[in-house]
Amino acid sequence: MMKHLFTALIVVCFAQGLYVQSARENKKIITRYLLEIFNDKKLELLGEVFPDRFVRHDLNDGTDTWMTVADQQKRVGDLFHAFPDFHYTIGDIIAEGDKVVVRAIWHGTQKTPL
């Protein structure tokens, strides 16, 4: 069992169709995503913050991957299985247009491999 503490920089772009939400609305969405869906482990709410199909931009390796809400539920569910006490603490949220950057720290105790 290893306790992990990571600083995360999360960049998210929100836009559905031709409608682009305000920076303020986007801050609310990412806050809900991290605090309610991640911290409270409410994966059933992912469809309320993601469209049915979206692109996941991975800052670690620079890849872009098309995903569905079901893909994201599996991905996050696997993370929760490996880190049952996974928790985000939000530091800063900066938003402009359809982009949101979050400086956050997550911690958790790894119980199984990912």
Order of alpha helices (4+ residues) and beta strands (2+ residues): beta-alpha-alpha-beta-beta-alpha-beta-beta
